[in-house]
Amino acid sequence: MAAGAPRIFVSHLAAVPVFDPNGDQVGRVRDLVVMLRVGRRPPRLLGLVVELSTRRRIFLPMTRVTGVDSGQVITTGVLNVRRFEQRPTERLVFGELLDRRVKLVETGEEVTVLDLSVQQLPARRDWEVDRVFVRRGRKGGAFRRAKGETLTVEWSAVTGFSLEEHGQGAENLLATFEQLRPADLANVLHHLSAKRRAEVAAALDDDRLADVLEELPEDDQIEILGKLKEERAADVLEAMDPDDAADLLAELPEADKERLLNLMKPDDAADMRRLMSYEEHTAGGLMTTEPIVLRPDATVADALARVRNPDLSPALAAQVYVCRPPDETPTGKYLGTVHFQRLLRDPPYTLVSSLVDDDLQTLAPSAALPVIAGFFATYDMVAAPVVDESGSLLGAVTVDDVLDHMLPEDWRETEFHLDEEATADGA
């Protein structure tokens, strides 16, 4: 753990208010959701169960949490208000882990779990359960005083929590492959039986499944999406990059496509419909509708804050697009692009309007794939603006999308290996 990183005991989070960025309360914490892992590895904290004012309980991923302390939780303001449903790989801290009887590894003595502490990993968004507060002797409820010595130990110092090393449940498979990149996990899923593939997909959280779906062959995508409940399928599509989700929707029967679009948030559904209106191998069909858009009066500090968003791909974070209002695609007049390297060279208070590269050519939504590839090669770009005839920014094409469409159709089904020289020093 990083020195100085705050350690928070979960008992201090019980019923604390949850606020949006504007300071408005959206609910209260009712539980924490963790994923146990094989052996004695610390569990990963996936998110919080939040009860809204309507009494509905929803899942708030830790990737949507910007601040946590013993008195409040601050969110990004982006909430999925569908009812929380616990998945096979998930455990509820208050509901399942506290008051549990476990054993100390060193002595084999049975103790009672009174509390757990969580801490954020250094230089990452991930959170883990790192320590366990236990009591020797007689049983008793968590948060209650009782006789018997209490002590705080590392997670690895107790046994009785973690998954067994054997078994065929989806949770064991996911624990084994948790550290895989989405593309590598997609390769694993592709080679599983249809039954096992559906079990693993059902156990993944929405964001992880969305990342994996983007890396799977089209037939696997359609198969997995078709086995999900329709409301969850809509959630997963919303979590995918808009261009990838639109490509997947376009392959579905018309009736299925319309049902899913009607279940999605109106803004997300509108983006999908707009992307599907373009030909597949054009800039309009390849672009994402969610680049970083700033108004002319934004500062370098504002731009860098947007670039730091960990949910952005490196290609989308490489530059920002300056436009007149409205600043959501399709925008007002497109003024130009500011590259990330330029942002690093100027003072934080500098207006981005003074830094724009307005000489860079833009792509028309009808630009064909060879034209797009030539543009990237000519200007050494990793992302390019797509602008319509009226001068409004429609979106941005990234180099990874260009490569996806230039490679052979079956390239995702070919297992990718690097030779020993390419992976020297364990890279």
N, C-alpha and C positions, 0 to 999 in steps of 0.2 A: 504493500500500500504506500501511496505517496505520503511523505512526511507532511504533517499538518492537515491532511485531508480529514474532514469532520467524520467522526463515528457517531451514528445515531442509533439509540436503542429503540426497537420497534414499539415498546410500550408508550413511548413519548409521542408516537404518531397516531395512536388510537383516537379517532373522532376529531382530529385537527381539521380546521377548515382548509378548503382548496380554493385558490383564487386564480382568476385569469390575469393577463398582463395589465389590465386597467384597474385592478384592485377589487373587482366585483367577485363576490363569493359564488362558486358554482356548485359546491357540495362539501361533503366531509369524508375523510378516509375511514373506511370500515374494515379493510383488511389489506394485506400485502400478498402478492402472488410471486412465488419463487419456483424455479425448476431445479429439482435435485439432480445430482450427477453421479456417475459411476465412482465407486470407491469413496474416499473421504474428501473429495474436492469440494470446496465451498459452493453452495447453491448460488445460482444467478438470480438476482432480483429482476423480474420481468416488468412489474408495474404495480399499480394500486387499484383496489376496488373502491370506487367512489360512489357514495349515495347522493343523488341529486335532490333538489328540493321536492321533486315529484315522488320521492321514495324509490325511484328506479335506481338500480345499482349497475354501474358501467365499469369498463376496464380502461384505466389510464396508463398507457405504456410509459416507462421511465424515459424513453426518447422524447416524450412530450412534456417532461418535467424540467423546469429551469432552475428551481430552487427548493431545497428541503431543509427544514430545521424542526425543532421540537414544538414550534408554535404555528407553523403554516406550511403549505405546499403551494408553489407558484407553477403554473402551467404555461405552455405556449399559447393557450386559448383555442387550440384545435382539438375538439373532443368528438369522439364517436359515441352517440347517445344510445346505441343499441344495447339491450340488456346483456350484462356479463354472463358468460357461460364458461364454467371451468373445463379445461381440456385435460386429457389423460396424463400429460406430462407435468401438470401444474399442481402445486400444493399451496394451501392457504395458511399463512403464518399464524394468525390468531385462531383460526378454526381447526387446524390440524397439527401444528408443531409445538405450540405452547402447551404446558402441562404434560408433555410427553415424557415417558420414562426412557432414558438412554443410559449407556454405560461409558465410564471413563476408560479410555484405551489402556492407560498405564496400569491401572489396578483392577479393572473389571467391575468396579463398584457401580451399582445402579443409582442414578441421580434423576432429579426432576428438572425439566427445562422451565425456567421462570421468564426468560427474556432472550432475545437475540439482538445483535447489533449489525447494522449494514454500513457499508462504506463504498464510495465510488472509486473505481480503479483509476490509476494515474493515466493521464493523456487519452482517456477513453470515456465513452458514455456509459459503459457497463457498470452496474452495481453488483456487489456480492454480499452475502451474509458471511461475516468474518469471525464473529465470536459468539459464544453461548454462555449465558448466565444461568447457573444451575444451583440446586440445593441438595446437599446430602441428607440422608435420613428420611423422615416421614414425608408422605405425599401431601400436596396442598395446591391450591389454585395459583395460577400466575397472577402477579401484581398483588398478592396477599402476603402479609407477614406470617411466618410460621417458624417453628423451631427447626434447628439444623443449620450446619455451616453452609454458607453460600460462597461461591467462587465463580470467576469469569475465566473461561478457557478458550483456546483457539478451536475453530470448528473441527480441525483434524484430530483434536484430543478426545473427541467423543465418537461413539459408534451407535448405530441404531436409527440413523436418519436416511443415509444414502441408498441409492438403488443397488440391487444385487448385481454381481458380475455376469449372471446368467439370465436366461429367459428370452422370450421372443416378442415381448411387448414393444409397441412403437416407442415408448419412453426410453427403453434401453438403447434402441437404434439411434434415436435422436441424441441421447447423451454421448454416445460414441462419436458421432459426427458433428457435434455442436460447433467445433472450431473451424469446420470447413467453410471455405468461401461459397457464396451462392452457386457459382458455376460448377464447383466440385460436388456440392450436395445434389445439384440437378443431375449430374452424371450418375451419381449413386441411385437416385430415384428412377432414372431412365432404365436402369438394368434390374430393377426389382420387378416382382410379379405385380399385376394390376391390383390385386388385393392388398399387398403390402404397401404399394405406392399410395393407395387411397388412405390406409391407416396412418401413414406418416404425414401425408398432407393434412389430414384432419387434426393431427396433434400439433402441427406448427402454428405459431401465432401469425396473425394476418400479415404483418410487415415482412416476416421471414418467408412466408409462403409466396408473397408477391415478388420478392427478390428472386426466389427460386424459379417461379413460373416464367419470369422474363428470360431465363437461361435454358428452358426446356424446348424440345422440338414441338412443333405445332400440334401434332396428334396427342402428345402427352398433356399439353396445356388444356386442350378441349376435354380430354378424358377426366382430368382432375377437377376442372371447373364444374363439369356435369355431375359429379358425385358430391359436391358441396350443397348444403342448403342454400336456397336462392338468396336469402338475406346475407349470408356469409360470403357467397360468391360476389355479391355486389360490393361488400366491404373490401374484399381482396382486390377487386378491379380498381377501386378507389385508391388503394395503397400502391398500385403499380404506377410506373411512369406512364403519363397519358398516351404517348405514342404506342407503347407496347400494349396497353390495355385496349386501345382502339383497334390495333391489328388483330388481337384475339377476338374481340367482339365481332369484327367483320367476318370472321370464319364461322360464326354460329348461325343456326337457322333464324330467320327473321323474327319469329314469335319469341324465341328464347332471348334474342338480343333486346327486343323491346321490353320484355319483362324485367331484365336486369337493369336496363337504362332507367326504367321507372322507379326502381328501388334505390338508385344512386342519388346522392345529393344533386340538386338541380344544376349547380355550377359545374360539377364534375361531368354530369351527363351532357351538358351543353358542349363542353370541351370534346367529349368523345364524338358527338354528332358532327362537330365541325371538322375534326381530323378525318373522320370516315368519309367526308364529302370530297376529299382529294384522292387522286390516283395514288396507288400504293408506292410506286418507285419515283415519287416526286418530292420536292422539298416540303410541300404541304403535308404529304403523307408520312414523311420521316420525322418531322419536327416535334419537339415537345412544346406544350403551351405554357410551361412554367419556368421560363428563364428569369434571371434577376433583372427586374425593371425598376429604374429609379427616375425620379423627377429631376429637372435641371437644378433645383435648389437644394438637392441632397448633397451631403459632404462626403469626403473621403472616409471619414469615420463611419458614416451611415453605410457606405458601400462595403467596407471591410466587415462590419457587423453582419451584413447579409451573406457575404462570402464565407464567413465562418460557420454557417449553418451545416452541421454534420450530415444532414439528410441529402445534401446536394452531391451529385457526382463531381469528380475532379474537372471534367470537361465543362459542366455548367458553372462551376465556381471560378473558372479561368477568366471570366470577363462579365461586365455588367452592361446593360443597355439603357441608354438615357432617352426618355420619351416624355412628351407633354401628356398631361392627364387626358383620359384615364390611364392609370399605370398598371392595369391588368390587360392581358392580351384578349382581343385586339386593342392595342393602345391608341393614344393620340399620336401626333406626328413623331416619327422616329428621328432622333437627332444624331445619334452615333454610339459608338462602343468605347468603353474604357477597359483596358486590359489590366489584369491583376498586378502585373509587374509595375505598371505605371502608378497604381494606387499605393504601392509600397514606397514609391520615391517622393511622394508629395505630402505636405503637412495634413494632419487630420481635419483641419477646418476648411481646406480647399474645396470649392464647389466642383462637383463632377462635370458640370457643364463647361468648365474651362479646360477640361482634360480630354474631351471626346475626340476619338479618331473618326472624323467624318469623311475621310477619303476612301475608307474601306468599302468595296462593292458589297451589295446585298444580294440575297437570293430571292427570286420570284417564287411564289408557291408552286408554280407549274414547272420549275426547273427540274430537268431529268437527272437521274443518278450519275451518268457520266459527267455532266456539267458540274454537279455538286462535288464529285471526287476531284475534278480538275481545279475547282475553287480552293479546296483544302490543300491540295498539293502546291498550288501557285503561291498562296499566302501563308503557308505554314500554320494553319489554324487548327484548333481543336473544337471550335464551335463557330457557327455562323448565323447571322440574323436573317430571318425570312420576313420580307416586307411586301405589302400589297401595293396596288397601283395608286392608292390614295396616300401612301407614305406611312401607313400604320404598321407597327411591329405585330406580326402574327405569332411568332414563336422563334425557336432556334433549333438548328440541326447540329447534332454533336457527332464527333468522329466515330464513336462506337456504333452509332446507328448506321452510318455509311458502311462501315466494315461488315456489320451484320448482313446487309443486303448485297454486298459484293462477293462474299464468300459463297461456296457451293451450298445448296439448300440443305444438305445433310451434314453440314460441318459440326453441328451440335451433337450429332450422334457418334462422332469419332472421338474416342478418348484421347485427351491431350496430355502428352508427356514431354518433359524437358530432359535433355541428355545430362550426363553427370557434370560436364564442363559448365553447362548453363546454370546448374544449381550448386556451383562450388561454394564452399563455406556455409552450406545449409540454407542458402537463399531460396 
